[in-house]
Amino acid sequence: MISFHQLREAILAVQERPTTLIGGAWTPAKRKELLEAPHLAGLIEEMYEEAERARREPVPLLSFADFQAFHSSGTRKEFEKPYFERRGRLLALALTMALDNSDTYKMTLENLIWEICNEYAWAVPAHLPDTIEKVLTARVPPNRYVDLFAAETAHALAEVLYLVGNRLNDWVTIRVKQEIEHRVFQPVFESAHHFIWTSKTNNWSAVCSGAVGMAALLLIDDQERLAGMQDRVVSAMESFLAGYGNDGCCPEGLGYWRYGFGYFVYWVEMLYEFTNGTIDLLNQDKIKRIAEFPAAVSLSDSSCINYSDCRPTFRPATGLISRLCRRLGIAPPKMTCVPSFHEDHCYRWPFTFRNMMWTETQWLHAPGADGTFYFASTDWLVDKRETSKGLLAFSAKGGHNNEPHNHNDLGHFIIHIAGDTLLADLGMGVYTREYFGKERYDHLHASSGGHSVPIINGEQQAAGEAYRAIVTRNEMDHGSVRFELDLTHAYRPEARIHLFHRSFEWKVCQEEASARLTLTDHFVFNEGTVESERSITEHFISFHKPDISGGEVTWLGEKGNVVLRFEPLELSAHVETVEIPSRDTHPLTVYRLYLHAGQLAQTYTCRLVLSCCCIH
């Protein structure tokens, strides 16, 4: 990415720390511009409300019982809810104080910062060793373990000092610097040992290194030391970028693109500002392709193609996207407004603050990308067509079943009609110890039973890199897409399948605002199996309840529908209603359509036609 020689020379050439490191210069004119910006009015109002609530209410308690909940029961919400509420208050109080240029919330902010400095560990329990024995033999104690949130806390506190530190009590500012030094800088940068995340090829390497790298740029005066610190960040970022194919696809999904690549960009831009433009790591072909990923997988309103642990709904980080459009000359995904203050339940500092500083209204309400997109690194196919009545979109995936934040979902597909994803991906489950343990595929979100793929002879798909899809056909021609997969090796030998091919033929008629998907599954069962042992059950997953009438199944959205036609003499149909846990207060209701065929010949082909149309 860049040699240490170049990095050191550029950092040593800096005469004085720039005033633009936080996304731009913080001046009276900038404050006035932000306060008067119509597109920021809702965000700033929410921020003021949260600051006022923080002034009235005590700092949320982080008790030992909450800390112990993950280790005793495997649940995270007991500790993480008050932990992240503290970070939300930090964000609201500091930015309100900076915008107001008054000391109304000064004491409240100082007390909150003091309490954050009092926390036993900035890392959350889910990321700490799970037994006392492991704690005692770990390289660093819990209060010096740097995970995603310890790194984010250090960065947030560093930007608070950069913004309003000269107005806080000296005891507070000096303690913040000492805590960051002891808890984060020393364990990350002063040891010959590296944290495991420095070699990860997922979001961890970018978030952790980007956050601590920015904190160092904001706080460290020793330029020789700073150069060495940034060199370690560069090394971790190289690991992060290695997790992306040259086509720019994020296998973790769009939510983790915003998270991991977001921290990469926040750090890259701060380094760019710090070195007065000498070091520009954003201007690379691969980075541009990664930056273009959201435009390919974003759908209408707040929906997206959401494979892996990605929510079905997605709000683009308008500041991040605006900066990428400005710097790289790319087209934005469809964006309508700046995200809410509460959009990110972790209240990450740069997500909200860069949305304030970087969002440019010219990129809001721009038309979304249209056409066919194929990502060879992950075997994701996406086809999106705008019509006079709304968007028609289809996506299917291959890959393997050991991807980052993996779901067993080979051959799964999504259909989106005019604002509604009628054949859906469930996205992320509730993050618990079991969800990231050996029980992961007992959860509907991650199992193939929670995806629109078949059960073969009672067997679901298996987890592991050996279980994979092979793309056998991928053709695009004038509004028509043909995508075929060999899914034979997605299943264990217990499925007793000699061959399983799935083909998709997606054809759109934009003039009529309609489309048709022909789904063909071809099975050849093992020799030696008998007719009574051979069966398949096709699954179709939706958040919309389907209606079965004769040989038709209809999923109805607000502005469109999907109608599946099948042969009732060949396939029996029924719908299962499943309630699954969610990160929100109420469980999610999922509808799983079963189409079952039993006592099959050794060779069997299931051909289904799904007609899709936009309606007023």
PyMOL commands that set and color helices and strands:
alter all, ss='L'
color gray80, all
select helices_A, chain A and resi 4-12+28-36+38-56+64-73+77-100+106-118+125-127+132-137+142-144+148-167+170-189+196-199+203-219+223-242+254-274+285-291+293-297+318-328+349-358+361-363+440-442+448-450+488-490+493-495+510-512+531-533
alter helices_A, ss='H'
color red, helices_A
select strands_A, chain A and resi 371-375+380-387+390-397+400-401+413-417+420-423+455-456+464-468+470-477+480-486+497-509+514-525+535-542+547-549+552-556+560-565+572-580+588-598+603-614
alter strands_A, ss='S'
color yellow, strands_A
deselect
rebuild
show_as cartoon
